[in-house]
Amino acid sequence: MNIPSLKAFVAIAETGSFSRAAEQLFITQPAISKRLSSLEDELSEKLCDRFGRQVKLTPAGETLLPYARRILRDVLLSKEALSGLDSEIAGHLSIGTSHHIGLHHLPPVLREFSQNFSKVELDLHFMDSEDACKEVEKGELELAVVTLPTHPEKKLNAARIWPDPLSITV
């Protein structure tokens, strides 16, 4: 198994779509299909079923998914451990955010962050705010920039970073 194929598989599983997985990984849809196909060939198992534009994991895919996530997480942690040997801040930061925040508020913030911490690889995931909070709680994401849920989990630390006014137009 290779890392790009596992990343493709996890992206397909998380997005439920080959095209959205390709977007998330910044590669073409045929490249996603090829990576999944090579993983399925290597494992001699079908991992996904396609229903039109929808993708559903097979039992083999459901079984592989937590292991694939763990492998990818361990690869990131090992890179971070090695990068921590020098004094510069480096590593990987996985962020979950809503489309509204990710498109309207985060770009200048992330641009400045990347300029200040060029060795930190940012991994941005677009999702509903509640889902992003759950992913942080599960350890799948390090950070969520979201509209606060009405009752945030006690396990999470939350801080207001900017107001988001609400208007009604009639």
N, C-alpha and C positions, 0 to 999 in steps of 0.2 A: 504494500500500500504506500502511496506517496501523498505528501501533504496537499498538493494542489487538487488531487482527486477527492480527498477527504473534505477539503474546504468546499468544493463544488457540491458534494453530497449533502453536507450540513446546510449550505445555503439553499439548496432545493427543498430540503425538509422544512426549513424555517420559513421560507417564502411561499411554498406550495406552488412554485412556478419556475420553469426553466428560464424564462426571459427576465423575471425579477431577480433570480439568482445571478444571472449574467450581469445585470446592472449593478448589483451589490458588489460583485467581485471585479467589476470593470473589465470584463472580457465579453466575447461574443457568445450568442446563444449556441451556435454549433460547437464552440470550445467547451461549454458546460456539458453538452450532450456527450461529447467525446470523452471527457474526464469521467463522467458517470459510467459510461459504457466500459471504459477500461477497468474501473473499479469492480463493476459487476462481472466482467470476464475473469478478473483475478480471483474473485471470491466464488465464482461459479454460482452466483445467486442473483436473482432479480431483486433490486432494492426499491424500485418505484413502479407504480402503475400510472399511466396517463389516461385521463378522462377528458378529452378535448383539451382545454387549456389548464385544467386542474391536475395536480399531481398528488397522489396518495402513496404513502410508504407501504410496502409489503411487510409481512411479519419479519422477514430478514432485515429489511430497512429499519423497522422499529427496534429490533435487537441491536443493530450496529450503531444507531444514532448516539446513545449515551457514551459508548466507547469512542466514537469518532470525536465527539465534543471533548472528552477527557484527553485524548491524544493531542488535539489541537491546542488545548489549554496548557498541557505539559510542554509542548514545543515553545509556546510563548513564554512560559515561566522560565524555561531553560535559557532562552535568549535574553530575558530580562536579568537573570542571575549573572550571566556572562557580561552583559553590558554594564552591570553595576560594579564591575571591577575597576573601571576608570571613574574619575570624579564627575563626569558630565551626566546630567539626567538623561536617561534613555529608556526605551522599552516600548510598551504597547499600552494604549488606553482605549478601552472599548466603551463607547457612549451610546446610550439609547435616547431617542428624542422623538417628539411628534413631528409631522411634516411642517406644521405651521412654525414651530420654534426653529426647526432645522433649516428652514428656508428663509425666515425673516429675522431671526435674532442671532443665530450661531455663526454665520459666515465670518463677520468681522472678528468675533471673539476667537474662533478657531484659527483664523489667519494670523492673528497676533500671537496666539499660543504656539503655533508652528514655527513662527519666526524666532521666538524666544527659546523654544525647546525642539530644535530641528531633528534630534535623534529619537523623539517620541513618535511612534507610528500611531496615528489616530484611526480608529475603526468605528464608523458612524452607522447606526442601525435605526431606521425609521419604523416607529410602531406607536400604538396607542399608549398614552401616559401610564395607565394602570399596568399594562403589559411590561413596560420598561421598568417600573418599580418592582414587579415580580421577578424580572430577570436579574436585577441588582440583588434582590434578596436571595435568589438561587445561586448567585456567584457567576452568572453567565455574562454580566456586564459589570464594569467597575463604577460607572457613573450614569445617572439619568438626568437629563434636563427636560423637565416636564411641567405641565400644569398640575398642581398638587391634587392628589385624590382627596375626596372629602374627609376620609379617615386614613391618613398615612400609617403604614405599619410601624409599630413601636421599634422594630429591629432596625429601621432605616433612620439615618440622620437627614433631615430636610432643612433647607435654608432658602428664603426668598431672595432671588438675585435681581429681579426687576419686576415692576408692576406691568400688568397686561390689561389695559382698560377694556371694558365691554361696552359697546354702543348698540342701540336699537335704532333701526331706520324704518320709517313707515311711509 
